[in-house]
Amino acid sequence: MATGFALLSISPLYEKEVFRALDKEIEEIVEVHPLFGEYDILIKIRTENINMIGDVVLKKIRSLKGVSDSKTLISTRSLSGDE
């Protein structure tokens, strides 16, 4: 199992639409958090392998109308021991 995080910038007026799509339409996304600051949304992605995280970001997330920028972070492992 691979875990990644993505920070997303959303064009004005698309925040609710993008948030809803991320939360309901992309099964690999396990958490969605609205943010204040440089980025608008933080998401947690879980896939079978690291390559699939890139596919999800490129093909499913960045293709959503309103997503203007993203930064993807790949997790090496959990330090909490829960995973």
PyMOL CGO cylinders between C-alpha atoms (Angstrom):
from pymol import cmd
from pymol.cgo import CYLINDER

trace = [
    CYLINDER, 0.00, 0.00, 0.00, 1.29, 3.49, -0.87, 0.3, 1, 1, 1, 1, 1, 1,
    CYLINDER, 1.29, 3.49, -0.87, 0.21, 6.77, 0.69, 0.3, 1, 1, 1, 1, 1, 1,
    CYLINDER, 0.21, 6.77, 0.69, 0.56, 10.23, -0.75, 0.3, 1, 1, 1, 1, 1, 1,
    CYLINDER, 0.56, 10.23, -0.75, -0.67, 13.70, -0.01, 0.3, 1, 1, 1, 1, 1, 1,
    CYLINDER, -0.67, 13.70, -0.01, -1.49, 16.50, -2.43, 0.3, 1, 1, 1, 1, 1, 1,
    CYLINDER, -1.49, 16.50, -2.43, -1.83, 20.20, -1.80, 0.3, 1, 1, 1, 1, 1, 1,
    CYLINDER, -1.83, 20.20, -1.80, -4.22, 21.81, -4.27, 0.3, 1, 1, 1, 1, 1, 1,
    CYLINDER, -4.22, 21.81, -4.27, -4.85, 25.35, -5.40, 0.3, 1, 1, 1, 1, 1, 1,
    CYLINDER, -4.85, 25.35, -5.40, -8.39, 25.90, -6.63, 0.3, 1, 1, 1, 1, 1, 1,
    CYLINDER, -8.39, 25.90, -6.63, -9.61, 28.67, -8.92, 0.3, 1, 1, 1, 1, 1, 1,
    CYLINDER, -9.61, 28.67, -8.92, -12.11, 31.01, -7.27, 0.3, 1, 1, 1, 1, 1, 1,
    CYLINDER, -12.11, 31.01, -7.27, -15.77, 29.93, -7.54, 0.3, 1, 1, 1, 1, 1, 1,
    CYLINDER, -15.77, 29.93, -7.54, -14.85, 26.23, -7.94, 0.3, 1, 1, 1, 1, 1, 1,
    CYLINDER, -14.85, 26.23, -7.94, -14.02, 25.37, -4.33, 0.3, 1, 1, 1, 1, 1, 1,
    CYLINDER, -14.02, 25.37, -4.33, -17.27, 23.57, -3.46, 0.3, 1, 1, 1, 1, 1, 1,
    CYLINDER, -17.27, 23.57, -3.46, -17.45, 21.75, -6.79, 0.3, 1, 1, 1, 1, 1, 1,
    CYLINDER, -17.45, 21.75, -6.79, -13.86, 20.47, -6.54, 0.3, 1, 1, 1, 1, 1, 1,
    CYLINDER, -13.86, 20.47, -6.54, -14.21, 19.57, -2.85, 0.3, 1, 1, 1, 1, 1, 1,
    CYLINDER, -14.21, 19.57, -2.85, -17.35, 17.54, -3.61, 0.3, 1, 1, 1, 1, 1, 1,
    CYLINDER, -17.35, 17.54, -3.61, -15.69, 15.72, -6.53, 0.3, 1, 1, 1, 1, 1, 1,
    CYLINDER, -15.69, 15.72, -6.53, -12.61, 14.87, -4.47, 0.3, 1, 1, 1, 1, 1, 1,
    CYLINDER, -12.61, 14.87, -4.47, -14.70, 13.63, -1.56, 0.3, 1, 1, 1, 1, 1, 1,
    CYLINDER, -14.70, 13.63, -1.56, -17.25, 11.58, -3.54, 0.3, 1, 1, 1, 1, 1, 1,
    CYLINDER, -17.25, 11.58, -3.54, -15.89, 10.65, -6.99, 0.3, 1, 1, 1, 1, 1, 1,
    CYLINDER, -15.89, 10.65, -6.99, -12.27, 9.54, -6.57, 0.3, 1, 1, 1, 1, 1, 1,
    CYLINDER, -12.27, 9.54, -6.57, -12.10, 6.32, -4.57, 0.3, 1, 1, 1, 1, 1, 1,
    CYLINDER, -12.10, 6.32, -4.57, -8.34, 6.53, -3.92, 0.3, 1, 1, 1, 1, 1, 1,
    CYLINDER, -8.34, 6.53, -3.92, -8.80, 9.72, -1.89, 0.3, 1, 1, 1, 1, 1, 1,
    CYLINDER, -8.80, 9.72, -1.89, -9.32, 8.78, 1.75, 0.3, 1, 1, 1, 1, 1, 1,
    CYLINDER, -9.32, 8.78, 1.75, -9.28, 12.27, 3.33, 0.3, 1, 1, 1, 1, 1, 1,
    CYLINDER, -9.28, 12.27, 3.33, -10.09, 15.79, 2.12, 0.3, 1, 1, 1, 1, 1, 1,
    CYLINDER, -10.09, 15.79, 2.12, -9.29, 18.87, 4.22, 0.3, 1, 1, 1, 1, 1, 1,
    CYLINDER, -9.29, 18.87, 4.22, -10.03, 22.51, 3.32, 0.3, 1, 1, 1, 1, 1, 1,
    CYLINDER, -10.03, 22.51, 3.32, -7.16, 24.88, 4.15, 0.3, 1, 1, 1, 1, 1, 1,
    CYLINDER, -7.16, 24.88, 4.15, -6.49, 28.59, 4.66, 0.3, 1, 1, 1, 1, 1, 1,
    CYLINDER, -6.49, 28.59, 4.66, -3.23, 29.83, 3.22, 0.3, 1, 1, 1, 1, 1, 1,
    CYLINDER, -3.23, 29.83, 3.22, -1.14, 29.19, 0.13, 0.3, 1, 1, 1, 1, 1, 1,
    CYLINDER, -1.14, 29.19, 0.13, -3.13, 26.05, -0.80, 0.3, 1, 1, 1, 1, 1, 1,
    CYLINDER, -3.13, 26.05, -0.80, -6.88, 25.50, -0.65, 0.3, 1, 1, 1, 1, 1, 1,
    CYLINDER, -6.88, 25.50, -0.65, -7.23, 21.74, -0.10, 0.3, 1, 1, 1, 1, 1, 1,
    CYLINDER, -7.23, 21.74, -0.10, -5.10, 18.93, 1.35, 0.3, 1, 1, 1, 1, 1, 1,
    CYLINDER, -5.10, 18.93, 1.35, -5.93, 15.38, 0.31, 0.3, 1, 1, 1, 1, 1, 1,
    CYLINDER, -5.93, 15.38, 0.31, -4.66, 11.98, 1.40, 0.3, 1, 1, 1, 1, 1, 1,
    CYLINDER, -4.66, 11.98, 1.40, -4.37, 9.37, -1.34, 0.3, 1, 1, 1, 1, 1, 1,
    CYLINDER, -4.37, 9.37, -1.34, -4.03, 5.63, -0.81, 0.3, 1, 1, 1, 1, 1, 1,
    CYLINDER, -4.03, 5.63, -0.81, -3.15, 3.27, -3.70, 0.3, 1, 1, 1, 1, 1, 1,
    CYLINDER, -3.15, 3.27, -3.70, -1.57, -0.14, -4.25, 0.3, 1, 1, 1, 1, 1, 1,
    CYLINDER, -1.57, -0.14, -4.25, 1.79, 1.36, -5.30, 0.3, 1, 1, 1, 1, 1, 1,
    CYLINDER, 1.79, 1.36, -5.30, 3.62, 4.67, -5.70, 0.3, 1, 1, 1, 1, 1, 1,
    CYLINDER, 3.62, 4.67, -5.70, 3.16, 4.82, -9.47, 0.3, 1, 1, 1, 1, 1, 1,
    CYLINDER, 3.16, 4.82, -9.47, -0.60, 4.75, -9.05, 0.3, 1, 1, 1, 1, 1, 1,
    CYLINDER, -0.60, 4.75, -9.05, -0.47, 7.88, -6.87, 0.3, 1, 1, 1, 1, 1, 1,
    CYLINDER, -0.47, 7.88, -6.87, 0.97, 9.79, -9.82, 0.3, 1, 1, 1, 1, 1, 1,
    CYLINDER, 0.97, 9.79, -9.82, -1.74, 8.42, -12.10, 0.3, 1, 1, 1, 1, 1, 1,
    CYLINDER, -1.74, 8.42, -12.10, -4.48, 9.50, -9.70, 0.3, 1, 1, 1, 1, 1, 1,
    CYLINDER, -4.48, 9.50, -9.70, -3.06, 13.01, -9.42, 0.3, 1, 1, 1, 1, 1, 1,
    CYLINDER, -3.06, 13.01, -9.42, -2.46, 13.48, -13.15, 0.3, 1, 1, 1, 1, 1, 1,
    CYLINDER, -2.46, 13.48, -13.15, -5.51, 11.74, -14.60, 0.3, 1, 1, 1, 1, 1, 1,
    CYLINDER, -5.51, 11.74, -14.60, -8.20, 12.22, -11.98, 0.3, 1, 1, 1, 1, 1, 1,
    CYLINDER, -8.20, 12.22, -11.98, -7.35, 15.26, -9.83, 0.3, 1, 1, 1, 1, 1, 1,
    CYLINDER, -7.35, 15.26, -9.83, -5.55, 17.69, -12.13, 0.3, 1, 1, 1, 1, 1, 1,
    CYLINDER, -5.55, 17.69, -12.13, -8.18, 17.10, -14.80, 0.3, 1, 1, 1, 1, 1, 1,
    CYLINDER, -8.18, 17.10, -14.80, -10.95, 18.49, -12.56, 0.3, 1, 1, 1, 1, 1, 1,
    CYLINDER, -10.95, 18.49, -12.56, -12.22, 21.87, -13.68, 0.3, 1, 1, 1, 1, 1, 1,
    CYLINDER, -12.22, 21.87, -13.68, -11.04, 24.43, -11.14, 0.3, 1, 1, 1, 1, 1, 1,
    CYLINDER, -11.04, 24.43, -11.14, -7.80, 22.73, -10.03, 0.3, 1, 1, 1, 1, 1, 1,
    CYLINDER, -7.80, 22.73, -10.03, -5.13, 25.28, -10.97, 0.3, 1, 1, 1, 1, 1, 1,
    CYLINDER, -5.13, 25.28, -10.97, -2.03, 23.87, -9.24, 0.3, 1, 1, 1, 1, 1, 1,
    CYLINDER, -2.03, 23.87, -9.24, -0.92, 20.89, -7.17, 0.3, 1, 1, 1, 1, 1, 1,
    CYLINDER, -0.92, 20.89, -7.17, 2.02, 19.69, -5.13, 0.3, 1, 1, 1, 1, 1, 1,
    CYLINDER, 2.02, 19.69, -5.13, 2.26, 15.96, -4.48, 0.3, 1, 1, 1, 1, 1, 1,
    CYLINDER, 2.26, 15.96, -4.48, 4.09, 14.42, -1.53, 0.3, 1, 1, 1, 1, 1, 1,
    CYLINDER, 4.09, 14.42, -1.53, 4.80, 10.69, -1.24, 0.3, 1, 1, 1, 1, 1, 1,
    CYLINDER, 4.80, 10.69, -1.24, 4.95, 9.17, 2.23, 0.3, 1, 1, 1, 1, 1, 1,
    CYLINDER, 4.95, 9.17, 2.23, 7.67, 6.61, 2.94, 0.3, 1, 1, 1, 1, 1, 1,
    CYLINDER, 7.67, 6.61, 2.94, 5.96, 5.15, 6.02, 0.3, 1, 1, 1, 1, 1, 1,
    CYLINDER, 5.96, 5.15, 6.02, 3.82, 6.04, 8.99, 0.3, 1, 1, 1, 1, 1, 1,
    CYLINDER, 3.82, 6.04, 8.99, 5.62, 6.87, 12.21, 0.3, 1, 1, 1, 1, 1, 1,
    CYLINDER, 5.62, 6.87, 12.21, 2.53, 6.27, 14.34, 0.3, 1, 1, 1, 1, 1, 1,
    CYLINDER, 2.53, 6.27, 14.34, 2.60, 2.51, 13.93, 0.3, 1, 1, 1, 1, 1, 1,
    CYLINDER, 2.60, 2.51, 13.93, -1.06, 2.47, 12.82, 0.3, 1, 1, 1, 1, 1, 1,
    CYLINDER, -1.06, 2.47, 12.82, -0.21, 1.42, 9.27, 0.3, 1, 1, 1, 1, 1, 1,
]
cmd.load_cgo(trace, "trace")
